[in-house]
C-alpha cells in the first residue's frame, strides 16, 4: 500500500468549502476598485449561464399556461434554473379603464431593462382587450424586482400594490409588500 504521508483522509475533506474560503480570503485583500471589477465579472458570468441554460421557447410556452391568474393578470415571478420568469399584462374594459401588473427591474420597466433576456407578448384570451407577456431575466445576485399592480380610470393611472424582491444567494427573496391607498395620495405613474 502506498504511503500517502498523512493525506489518506483527503476524501473526507470538503474541497468546495476549502475553495470558497480561499477565494473569500483573496477577495478580502483586494482593493475596492478590483473588488468592483470582480463583482461585475460575477454578474456577467451569471448572465452568461442564464443565457445558455435553457430552452426559452419551452419555458415561455409553459409560463403562458401557468403564469396568469383568473383576473388575467400575471402571477408573481418565479425561478426556473438560472432564469427568473416574470409574467405581466394588461386587461382593458374600455379605452379609459384598465388593470395591469408589470415588473420593474432595478427601478426600470422590464421591457427597457438591459437585463432582459427575452420577452414574448400575446393577446389576452376572452372578450376583454389587453395582452399578456412573459419576460425572462438572468438569476443574478443583487438584482432587484418590483411587481407593480395598477389601475387606470378615466385616463389617470395609479399604483395599487407593489411586491419587492431581491436575488440573494441564487434565490428570489421577497423583501417587502406595500399597498398604496389611492384615497391617500396613491402614486401616479
Secondary structure, DSSP 8 states (H G I E B T S, - for coil): ----TT-TTGGGS-HHHHHHHHHHHHHHTS-HHHHHHHHHHHHHHHHHHHHHSS-HHHHHHHHHHHSB-TTSSB---EEETTEEEEEEEEEEEETTEEEEEEEEETTEEGGG-TTEEEEEEEE-SSSSEEEEEEEEEE--TT-EEEEEEEEEETTEEEEEEEEEEEEETTEEEEEEEEE--GGGT--B-
